[in-house]
């Protein structure tokens, strides 16, 4: 493809083999990044569930300690 910019003539070419190699490298890097984020999401999910279970357990224990006061109502 050629374009005229003022008096300057520019010819742009594309080496398709190098372009495809670059695209494949980019795909590989994005694939690795996707795996890393997936693993990170799994860890975050586990931490969230563990926190929720801990909070529910603590609430259940607090309810059990209130039982004697319920019998007086």
BELJO-V407208 format. One record per residue. NEAR is the number of other C-alpha atoms within 10 Angstrom. Layout:
near->{NEAR:NEAR}
//
This chain:
near->{7:9:10:9:8:6:6:8:10:11:9:8:8:8:7:9:9:10:11:11:11:12:12:12:12:12:12:12:11:12:11:12:12:12:11:12:11:12:12:12:12:12:12:12:12:12:12:12:12:12:12:12:12:12:12:12:12:12:12:11:11:11:11:10:11:10:10:9:8:9:7:6:5}
//
